[in-house]
Amino acid sequence: MPDVFSDITSAPADVLDTIVDTLEKRAADPKLQAMLDAYLSEITLADDARILEVGSGTGAVARRLARLEQARQVIGVDPSPVFLAKAVELGRDIDNLRFEEGDGRSLPFEDATFDLVVLHTLLCHVPAPEGVLREAHRVLKPGATLAVFDCDFSTASLSTGDFDPFEVIAEVMVDSIVHDRWLVRKLTGHLRSCGFEAGPLRSYAYSEHPAPGYMFTWIERGTAALMAAGRLGEDGAAALKAEAERRVSEGQWYAQVSFASVISRKPV
C-alpha cells in the first residue's frame, strides 16, 4: 500500500476529500496546536519577514504563520489543486497569505528569497527528502531559518494490550500514508548533509485517551484500505468499527504517536 501523499495528484477524489477533512481536524487538535506554537516560539524573525511553507495542504499552518507579527508575506506551496482550493477558501480573508501550486523538489522561487521555510509533516511522505531540503536551502537567505516538524510514525499505536487487532490497522495506516516511518530518526543527518546547521531535535508526545481525536479516523480509513486490498471483508470491517465505538463509549480508547521538530540555520 504505497503512501498516498507521495503522489497526491493521482489520488482519487473520495480519498482527497477524506484527507482534506482529516488535515483540518488534525490542525484543530489543541495538542497539535500547542506543538506548533512550541517550535515556532524557538524561531527569531526580523520584521517584514517572508515565509514559505512547503507542502501546505489545506493551509492550516500557513494561516498560523500569517498571524506572526513579523510576517510581511506567507506563501504556501502544494502540488494538489484540491488542497490548494481548500487553502484559498479558508485563507481568503488573510491579506498577507497566498498559495501557489508547486513541488517542493523544484520550487518556483529565486535563490535567497525567504527568511523562514517551514516543512510541517511533509518530509516523511517524500521519497529522497534531500531534494526538498536542498531546495529549501537554495531559497533561504544566508543566516535564515528552516523549521522541520514531522511525525515519528515508527511509534504509532492503537493498542491497549498484546495481540490487539487495532495494531494491524495502525500498521496499515502507516504503510498507506507514509513513505518513511523512520524519517525522524534520520532527520538531523539529512539536514547536515544538505548544508544546514541543525539545532537539537525536540520530541513531543501525542496521545488520545479516553476521548478520541484525529487518530480515530484511522479506524475507518484503515479498514477501508484493508477491504480495498482484499484482506478484510465487510463483516470484519463492521466488527472492528463496532469495537472502536465500544472502546470510546467505555472510556477505553487509546492512541499514541510521537512528533519531533528541528530548527536549523542556513550558514551565512
N, C-alpha and C positions, 0 to 999 in steps of 0.2 A: 504494500500500500504506500505509494510514493507520497511525499509531502506536497499537499495541495498548494501551499504557498510558494513553492519553488517554481511553479509555472502557473501563477494565479490567473493570468489572462486566458488560460484554456479551461478554467473550471466551469462546470455547468451553472446555469442561472440559479437553480434552487440551492446549490452549495454556497454560492456567493451571497445569497440572501441570508442564509443561516450565519455565515461568517460576519456579515455586517451587523446583525443583531448581537452576536457574541462579542465583537470588538467593543461595541458601545456599552454592553452590560459589564464587561471586564473593566472598562475605563471608569465606570461609575462606582466600582467597588472601593469603599473607603480605605481598605488596607493597601490596595494598589495605588490609590491616590497619594497615600502617605509615603510610599516608597518613591514615587515620582518627585514629590516635594523634597524628600530627604536628599536625593542625589543632585537635584537642582540647587539645593542650598550650598553645595560644595563648590559651585561654579562662580567665579568672579567675572562679571561682564562690565565693560565700559558702556557709557551711554551711546545711543544710536547704533546699537548692535544689529548686525544682520545675522539671522539664524536660519539654518536649514535642518529640516527633519527628513531623513531618507527612509522610505517605506512608511509613509504617514498614514496609510489605511484610511479610516473614516475621519481622521483629523483630530481625534481627542487630545493627543499630546500636543499637537501643533496649536490647538486652541489654548491650552495651558501656557505654552511658551509665549504666545502673543500677549498674555497678561503680564509678563515680566516688565517691570517699569523701564528697563534698559532697552527693550526690544523696539527697534525702529521698523524692522520688517521681518516677518517669518514666512518662509516658503516651505510647503510640504510637497514632496515628490513621491509618486507611487505609480506603478505600471498598470494598475487596474482602473479602467474607466468607471466601473461600478462603484468602487471605493471612492474615487475622486468625486463622482456626482454627489454621493452622500456627504463627503467632506465639505464640498462647496455649499451644499444646502445648510449644513449645521453651522458653518462659519461665515455665512453671508453678511452678518451684521458686524463683523470684526474688521475694522479698516486696515489694520497693518498685517493682514493674513491673506495669503493666496496659495493656490495649489496648481501644480503642473504635472503632466504625465511624463514619466521618465523612469529609467532603470538606474539603480544605484551603482552599477558597474560601468556606466557611461553617462555621467551627469552633464546636463546641458548648461554648464556654467563655466566662466573663465577661471583661471588659476587665482588663488589668493583672494577670494571673494567674500568669505564668511568669517565671522568672529566665533561662531559656535555651530558645530554639526552634532545632531542627536540621532543615534541609532537605537530605537526603543523596541525591543523584542523583534528585531529584524534578522540579525546575523545567523541565528540557529536555523533559519529557513533557506539560507543562501549556500549553494554549492560553491566551494572555493571562496570563502568570505574575504580573503585577502584582496580580491578585486574591488570590493566595496570600500575596504579600509584605505586602499591606495587612492581611490577617487576622493574620499573624504580628506585625506592628507593633501591632495592637489588643490582642492577648492578652499581649504582653510588658509587664512592669513598666517604668516610666521608668528609664533607665540600664541596662536589661538587654541581653542579647546575642542576636544572630541569627547562626548558623553555617550557611553555604551551601557545599555541596560538590557539584560536578557534573562531568560528563564533557564534554570538548570533542570532540564526535563529528565535527567537521569534520576532525579529524586522524586518524581511524580508518583503518587499512590492514592488509591481509593479504598485501600484495605483496612479492615478492622481486626484482622487475625490471619492465621495461616490458611492457605488454600482458599482465600476469598475469591469468588468468581469475578468480583469487580476489578481484580488486578489484571485480568485479561482485557477488560475494557480500557484500563489505563494504558496498557501496552499497545493496544490497537490505536488508541488516540495519539500517543506519542509517535507511533510509526507513521501515522497518516497526516500529521500536521507539522512534523519536524524533520529537517534534513540531517541535523547532527545534534543528538541529545547531549553530547559531551562538550558542546561548544564552549560553555563557561569555563571548563577545566583547561581549555587551550587558549583562552582569550588574551591573557597577558602576553603570551608568546607571539600570537598573531599581531598584536599591536606593536610590539617592539620590532618585529621583522618588517613592518610596513613604515617604520621611521618615526613612531611616536615615543614620547617619554611617558610611559604608563604609570599611573598612580596606583594606589592599593586597591585590591579587589574587596568590595564590601558585599556581604551576603545578607539576604532578607528572607525570613521565613514567612510563608503564607499557608494558612490552614482555614478550613471550614468545619466548624463543629459548635453546636449541633445544627445550626441553621445552614442551609445550602447557599452557595454563591455561584459564580460563573462556572466552576468545575462540575456543577450538577448537570450542565448541558452535555458533558462528556457521556452521560448515560444514553441519551437519545442519539447523539452523533456516533458513539462507539457501537451501539447495537445496529444502527443503520449501516455502518461500514462493514460489520461482520455479516449482515444479511446480504449486502451487495457482493461480498466476496464468496457467498455460498457456504459460509461457515456457521451460520446460525439461522434457524427457522423462525417463523412468526411466533410460535408458541414460546420458544426460548427467549426471544426478544421481549415478549409481553411479560414473562416471568421475571426477567432482570429489571425491567422498568417498575414492576409492582414491588419488587424487593427494595428498590431505591426509595420509592414512596413510603414504604413501611419504615425504613430507617429514619427518614425525615420525620414522620409522624410520631415515632417513638424516641426521638432525640438521639438516634444512633448514627446519623450521617457524619462521615469524616472524609476529608480530602486534604491533601497537602502537596506542596511543591516549593522549591526554593528559587529565589531570583538573585541576581548579582549585578553590581554596577562597577564600572571602572571609568574614572575621569582622567583623560590623557591630554597631553600638550604636544602641539607641533613645534619642534625646536625653532628658535629664531635664526 
